[in-house]
Amino acid sequence: MIKNVMGLTLVGCLVFGLAACSTTTVKRVDTDTVQDLSGNWNDTDSRLVSSRMVSDVLSKKWLTTYQVRHEKNPVVIVGEVRNLSHEHINTRTFIADLERELINSGEVEFVASSSERNEVRDERDDQEQNASQSTRNIAGEEVGADFMLKGQINTIFDAAKDTQVKYYQIDLTLINLKDNRKVWIGQKKIKKVLETGMFR
């Protein structure tokens, strides 16, 4: 009995000692570094997909046609990007990547999203009551968007023994807000093969 108690005590001390000695190592890496840990959608996927799809949409004929006809850059807004995949994907970061790529291109003008507009309108209402007449921004001067970019993310998952395949398909559509015409449809595919065996 005493030996059993001593043995359990020794094992407990060893486990506690190992836990107490374990450390976490943190290494800072460049944000452009590609690191696939789980095989799920990550920041690299978001950044690369947004860059390539925006590059594609801005290379098509609809843009030059609009610029020549109206003698100005089109105004674009990003609408909803639906996550129809089997995993959690933060579509807000993907939308932010799309917005950044579009704005930095210099080829289009950009307006705030619906949630951002509500906040800005609240600020204008406050200015109407509290700001001096020479500095307040009045309602009714907003710029309307000419086109809306929206889309969805889908996945297909397959597995056999120690191998898993994740297939992502991202579809985006650019819609003319004046007449609902689709002026561009883009698609990007990502395929990831995961080896999940204990020994590789």
QUIMO-V482763 format. One record per residue. SS is DSSP state (h for helix, s for strand, l for the rest). D_FIRST is the distance of its C-alpha to the first C-alpha in Angstrom with 2 decimals. Layout:
SS:D_FIRST  SS:D_FIRST
//
This chain:
l:0.00  h:3.80  h:5.40  h:5.12  h:6.31  h:8.62  h:9.77  h:10.69  h:12.30  h:14.19  h:15.40  h:16.50  h:18.34  h:20.01  h:21.19  h:22.44  h:24.10  h:25.84  h:27.04  h:28.31  h:30.12  l:31.83  l:35.49  l:38.36  l:41.57  l:44.81  l:48.03  l:51.37  l:53.62  l:57.15  l:57.45  l:59.46  l:56.60  l:55.65  l:51.90  l:50.73  l:46.99  l:46.50  l:49.87  l:50.84  l:54.11  l:54.07  h:56.40  h:57.98  h:58.94  h:60.43  h:62.40  h:63.76  h:64.67  h:66.46  h:68.35  h:69.56  h:70.48  h:72.39  h:74.16  h:75.17  h:76.40  l:78.50  l:80.12  l:81.63  h:85.17  h:84.46  h:83.98  h:87.26  h:89.09  h:87.95  h:88.69  h:92.19  h:93.03  h:91.81  l:92.17  l:88.74  l:85.06  l:83.36  s:80.94  s:77.54  s:74.55  s:71.15  s:70.18  s:67.00  s:64.91  s:62.75  s:59.32  l:59.29  l:56.51  l:53.04  l:51.41  l:51.76  l:54.68  l:55.96  h:59.65  h:60.68  h:59.96  h:61.90  h:64.80  h:64.74  h:64.98  h:67.93  h:69.66  h:69.26  h:70.72  h:73.62  h:74.50  h:74.30  h:76.56  l:79.55  l:80.93  l:80.06  s:79.91  s:76.84  l:76.30  l:73.26  l:71.04  h:71.35  h:68.43  h:69.82  h:73.29  h:72.11  h:70.72  h:73.95  h:76.04  h:74.16  h:75.01  h:78.68  h:78.75  h:77.42  h:80.06  h:82.73  h:81.88  h:81.00  l:82.38  l:85.93  l:88.43  l:88.92  l:85.22  l:83.98  l:83.42  l:84.88  l:83.67  l:85.42  l:85.49  l:82.50  l:82.88  l:82.14  l:80.32  l:82.30  s:79.38  s:75.78  s:73.08  s:70.33  s:68.01  s:64.66  s:61.66  s:60.45  s:57.74  s:57.10  s:53.62  s:53.01  s:49.99  s:49.32  l:46.10  l:45.24  s:48.61  s:49.73  s:53.24  s:54.19  s:57.88  s:59.37  s:62.94  s:64.54  s:67.89  s:70.12  s:73.53  s:76.23  s:78.36  s:81.77  l:81.52  l:85.27  l:85.45  l:81.87  l:82.76  s:79.93  s:81.21  s:78.20  s:75.16  s:72.54  s:69.50  s:66.73  s:64.03  s:60.72  s:58.63  s:55.12  s:53.12  s:49.34  s:47.15  l:43.68  l:41.91  l:38.69  l:40.35  l:44.01
//
